[in-house]
């Protein structure tokens, strides 16, 4: 029985909804032989990883998948790489505007996820449009993936960790031009299929 810890972020940038949080709330507690624990992270540099780390140490999961929203993307994005930089066009939810600073002064430039992204993509693409992304941005989603992988690779824990960016929900895309939105059911099916493929 594998234990999954799934996180999502609260709404940010003045939006009322974050698609990752809407989907986290809909996830079941179990799928097949896999159990699912959930945690909501604040869209804040630093504090978000404090919350995630506390939950990892409490729950001892086998797999940690962080969900986040990337409005404007046309499909679910499996993030392959996290880079050692915080550089944001908008302030985070504690009004900190990162301006090109390292996440970890002495840390490597980047980390690869240890999730099997190719296998996941191959299995999930029949359920929902999905692709591997090589850039999670330089805002809080990249920060959480870098911090998670730095923690995993520097501990002797055998945890798989990764990040999944979800597009907007239909209700968020309605008033925006040329932006793809998915239904709750579609994104939920996609996230469950990702969990089942690991
Ligand atoms: N998306 C942002 C941060 C929180 C979220 O859901 C990002 O892509 O960095």
Boltz pocket constraint, residues with backbone or C-beta under 6 A from the ligand:
constraints:
  - pocket:
      binder: B
      contacts: [[A, 9], [A, 10], [A, 12], [A, 18], [A, 20], [A, 43], [A, 67], [A, 68], [A, 69], [A, 70], [A, 136], [A, 137], [A, 138], [A, 139], [A, 140], [A, 141], [A, 142]]
      max_distance: 6.0
